[in-house]
């Protein structure tokens, strides 16, 4: 006996192929904790004046993509050199705070993170927001793309939350 409204084979195939795109990966508390630890290590390294340690959180590849202030940088070395040039003293580095972190797993080996950053310095408190794409490598989670923006507000009475 034939069904009244059989699904065409092409529709069934389409559903099988696209179903994983609509399902959320099961959030692994271990992966989320590892990513949060990565962010905490980066802040600690920054606050200790250790730019190289901070950069350990990034993918050490010429394919690393870093965008900020309308500028695009490609590559781990180029990003490291830019940080060293822009933050050549502890007073310029200040104290880095990350807040409002939202960690979202896309798959078992990819994630995106949204958050806020602030530098607490003697004369100002620059800050803004960032979106990171991360990939899980054998050595752990690493940032493969960083899109950071600065807010125009320079109110030094604001503090990190």
HUQUIWO-V680485 format. One record per backbone hydrogen bond with DSSP energy under -0.5 kcal/mol. NH is the residue of the N-H (numbers start at 1). CO is the residue of the C=O. If there is no record, write none. Layout:
nh->NH co->CO
nh->NH co->CO
//
This chain:
nh->6 co->3
nh->11 co->8
nh->12 co->8
nh->13 co->9
nh->14 co->10
nh->15 co->11
nh->16 co->12
nh->17 co->13
nh->18 co->14
nh->19 co->15
nh->21 co->18
nh->22 co->18
nh->22 co->19
nh->23 co->19
nh->29 co->27
nh->32 co->28
nh->33 co->29
nh->34 co->30
nh->35 co->31
nh->36 co->32
nh->37 co->33
nh->38 co->34
nh->39 co->35
nh->40 co->36
nh->41 co->37
nh->42 co->38
nh->43 co->39
nh->44 co->40
nh->45 co->41
nh->46 co->42
nh->47 co->43
nh->48 co->44
nh->48 co->45
nh->49 co->46
nh->50 co->45
nh->51 co->49
nh->54 co->50
nh->55 co->51
nh->56 co->52
nh->56 co->53
nh->57 co->54
nh->58 co->55
nh->59 co->143
nh->61 co->59
nh->64 co->61
nh->65 co->144
nh->66 co->73
nh->67 co->146
nh->68 co->71
nh->69 co->148
nh->71 co->68
nh->73 co->66
nh->75 co->64
nh->76 co->61
nh->79 co->75
nh->80 co->76
nh->81 co->77
nh->82 co->78
nh->83 co->79
nh->84 co->80
nh->85 co->81
nh->86 co->82
nh->87 co->83
nh->88 co->85
nh->93 co->89
nh->94 co->90
nh->95 co->120
nh->96 co->94
nh->97 co->118
nh->99 co->116
nh->102 co->114
nh->104 co->102
nh->104 co->112
nh->106 co->110
nh->107 co->110
nh->110 co->107
nh->111 co->134
nh->112 co->104
nh->113 co->132
nh->114 co->102
nh->115 co->130
nh->116 co->99
nh->117 co->128
nh->118 co->97
nh->119 co->126
nh->120 co->95
nh->120 co->118
nh->121 co->119
nh->121 co->124
nh->128 co->117
nh->129 co->149
nh->130 co->115
nh->131 co->147
nh->132 co->113
nh->133 co->145
nh->134 co->111
nh->135 co->142
nh->136 co->109
nh->137 co->135
nh->137 co->140
nh->140 co->137
nh->142 co->135
nh->143 co->57
nh->144 co->133
nh->145 co->133
nh->146 co->65
nh->147 co->131
nh->148 co->67
nh->148 co->146
nh->149 co->129
nh->151 co->127
nh->156 co->154
nh->158 co->155
//
